């Protein structure tokens, strides 16, 4: 779907810049973006259309491509993760940015290699990954139980560097490079702050469970530019994959982890999704499993909040609708309290 060769190229704009445009402005734009995924749907009249999700490190948007248009055929033939040059006209539908695409072409390998596109396209954690990794290592060292500490270290040794760069999800929360590392460290911080309040929860089991709860995602997701669930991830899922990684590690260490302790650690992995309809293999049935499932869900939700606050254009009161929150988030801060704004008493 090439553009007219006589049309002069436009400056490439980021997703954040496009969304920040006034709602009534509909001038043309050009962007270099990742084709993240395409979903075919059928309209009420029976006609097929495709919703293409496109994005860069500043955000994402969806564009509707109708079955009789060139964009439909283009995206239908492209692999997810393709870098594309997109031209179109900014538009909105029901208040949401939804542009009309006029031209879509894939970038050549030479263009990708010569440009600084990758750093612009791939969203990454806003936190320093090296600092996050060092904090994770410190948390492993804080596990008092020797067998659980050795098991956690063995798991991270087995999976190598995959954990450091992996996303925590493909869409819902921490869905960017180093997102799994960021999410895991955040849940560990939360756990270490809350554990003193709940002496019924074994600290070593809780910390080991927190650090390992999502470890199966290092296998579930594949691809560097646009991670997606691979064949193994679809057929087995990260809960079962994580359970297997933990069991294998526990069998390697000397002496082996006590079977009763291993069973409780495995239960945390199997139940951490919280609900069966959310992907849990079983419901949490130990103090540690309940604790980890709630801490995981808390940080997942707050990760969605943080993402909405970072990615909503200035001046826009509400974020786009967030399925994980079942709402659009109000992004404007509350007014300062009277104590903060009042002048100090001179007398």
N, C-alpha and C positions, 0 to 999 in steps of 0.2 A: 504494500500500500504506500508507494512512494509519493512524495510531494512534487509539485510542479518544479521542474529544474530552474525555471526562470524566477521563482520566488526567492528573494534574498533570505538567508538564514536569520533567525531571531536569537536574541540572547536566551540562554537556557535558564529557566527559573526552577527553583526548588518547589516541592510540594507546599512547604510552609509559606513561601512567597505567594503561590497561587491562591491558597486559602485565605491569605491576608488581604486579598484584593477586596474592594467594596462590592457588596452583593449585586449592585446594579451595573457593574462594569463587565463588559463582555468582549474585550479586545482579544486578538489572537495571542497564543503563547507557544513556546517551544520548551521542552524539557527532556532531559536524559534520565530514564527511570528503569527500575527493575520490573519486569512482568512477574508478579508474585504468584498469581493463580487465576484461573478462569473457571467460572461456574455457568454451565448451560441451564437455562430455564425456559419455560413455555408460558407465553402470555395467554390471557383468557380467550383470545380469538384463535388460539392454536399455533400461532407463529412462534418460532424458536428465537431466542436471543441469548447473548452471552454477557455476563458481568465480569469484566476484567479488572482485577485489583492491581494497581500500579503504585510504586512508591520509591522513596529514597530515604536517607537517614533522618530526614526531617519530618516524615509522615507518610501517609498513604491516602489514596482515594480510589473509588470505584467508578468505572465508566461503562455505560450500557452500549453494547454493540448489537445491532439488529441483524437478523439472519440474512437479509438481502444486501448488507453492506460489506465493503472490503475489509473493515476491521474485524468482523466476525470470522471470516476465513483466515485472516492473518493470525489472530490469537489462537484459533483452533489448531493451527499447524505448529505453534511455537511451544517449546519446552518451558516450564516454569523456571525462572532464574535467568531468562534471556534479557540482555540489556538492550533497551529500545530507545530510539529518538521519537518522541511524540510531539505532534503539532495538533492544535485544536483551538477551540474557542471556549473561554471560561463560561460556565453556566451553573445554575443551581436548580435543584429539584426538591421541593418541600423543605427549603432552607439549607439543604446539604450540598456541598460542592460536587457537581456532577457534570464534567465538561463534555462537549461534543468533539469527538476526535475527527480530524480531517486527514491526517497522515501518520502512519506508524511504520518505521523501518528498523531493522536490527542493526546495532553497531557491529562493525567488523572486528575481528580479533586485533587487528592493527590499531584501530581507533581506541579500543579498550586499553591496550598496552601503552599507547602513547599518551593517553589522557590521565588525569587524576580522578577518573570516574569511580573507582572502587571505594576510595575514602568518602566520596560524596554519596554513594548509593547505599552502603551497608550500615544500617543503624547499629550503634554500639552502646554499651552501658555508659552512663554519664560519670561513673566512678572509675578510679584507677584500677585496672584488673590486677596489676602486680600487688597493690596494697590489699585488695580483696583476697588474693591467693595467700598472702602471708597471714592474713587474719584467719583464714580457714585452717591453715596449718597450726596456728596457735590454738584454735578451738579443738582440733584433734588432740593436741597435747594436754588439754584441760580435762579430757575424759579420764576419770580416776580409775575405772575398771581396766586392768591391763589387757584382758582378752578383747574387750570392745574397742579399746584404743588401737590394738594391733590389727583388728579386723578392718577398721576404718582406713588405716594406713595402707593395708593390703589392697583394698578396693581401689583407692586412688592410684596406687602403683599399677594395678592391672589395666586400668582404662587409659593410662598415659595422659597425653595433652588434650584429649577430646573434651574433657570436662571444662577446661579453661575458656574455650571459645564458644561452647554450645549455647543455644538459646534455651530459655525455660519453657517456651511455647512457640507456636507459629503465629498466634494471633492474640490470645487472651491477655497474658501478662508477661512482662520481662521478655518480650518476643524480639530479641535482638542479640547481637554478638556479645558474649560474656554475660548474657542474661541469667543463665543457670547458676553461674558463680555468684552473681550479685544477689539473686533470690535466696540461695542457700545460706550465704553469709548473713543476710538480713534476718532470716528465720532463726539462725543461730544466735544473733544478738537478742532477738526477742525472747528466745528460750532462756538465755542466761539471765536476762532481767527478771523473768517471771518465775523461774524455778524456786527462788527463796520463798515465794508465797505459797507454794504447794509442796510441802514436805512428803506428801504421799507419792509423788512422782520421783522415780529413781533418776538422778541427774545423769549418770553415765549412759543409761539406756536412752534417755530423752535426747541427749546431745548426739549420740551415735545415730539415732533414728533421724534426727534433723539433718545431719550432714549427708546421709545416704538415701533419704526418702525419694529423691527424684533422679537417682543415679542412672536408672534405666533409660533416661532421655538421651544419654550419650550414644545409645544404640538406636533408639526410636527415630531420631531425626537424622536426615541425610542431606547433604548439599551445603555449600559455603555461602553462595549469594542469596538464595531463597530456600532456606531449610524447609523440608517437608517430611512427613512421616514416610519412611521407606517401607519396603515389603515386610521386613521383620517387625517393624513398629506397628504396622497395620494388623498383622496376623497375631501378634502377641501383646503389644502394648508395654508402656514403660513400667507399669506396676509389676508385671510378671518378670520382665527383663531385669529390673532392679532386684527383685527377690532372688533370682538366679545368681546375679553378680555377688550379692552379699553372701549367699550360701557357699559359693565356690571359694570366696576369700576366707571365710571362716574355717573351711576345710584345709586351707593351706598353712595357716599359722601354727606354730609350735610353742606351747601345747595348744591343741585345738580348743576352740571356744566351747564352754560348757553347753550341752544340748538344750538345757532349759533356758539359758540366757539367749542362745541363738534363736530359739522358738519365739521368744518375746520380741527380739529385734526384727525377725522376719514378719511378725504380725504387724509391727509398725509400718513396714514397707507395704504390706498387702492392704492395709486399711487407711493409708494416709489421705486418700482422695475424699474421705469423709462420708460419701453416700454411694450406694451401688450404682445409681444412675449417673454419677459423675466419674465412674471408672474404678471404684474400689472393688477389690476382690472379696473382701469381708468388711463388716462394720467394726469400728474400733471397740475393743473389749478389754483393754488394760488401761490403767491410769496414764502410762506413757504414750500409748497409741492415741488416746483422746487428746492429750496435750499436744502431740505433734500434728495431728490432723487440724486442730483449731489454729495453731500457730502458722501452719502452712497456708490455710485459707485466709487468715488475717493478712499476711504479707502479699498474697496474690491479689487480694482486693485493693490493698493500699498501693501496690505496684500499678494497678490500673488507674488509680487516682493520680499518682505521680506522672504517669504517661500522659493523661489527659491535660494536666496542668502544664506540662512541657510543650505539648503539641498543639494546643488550641491557640489560634492567632490572637494577638493583642486586640482588645476591643470587643471580642466575641464573648458574650456572657456565659454561654453554655457550650460544652464540648459536643462532638458528634455523639450519637447514641452508642452506649457501650454495653454490648450484650452481657458481659460478665457482671455488670452492676445493675442491669435492667433499667438503665436510666441514662439521661444526659447529665453530665456533672456541671454544677455551677462553679465556674473557675475564678470568679472575682472574690478577693479576700473579704472577710468581715470587717466592719469599721473598727478602728482602734477604740479601746475602752476609754471611759472618761478619765480613769487614773493615768492612762498613758498620754492623753492629750491635754489635760488641764495643766495650767502653769503652777509651779511650786508656790506654796504659801510664803509670802514675803515676811509675814510677821511671826 
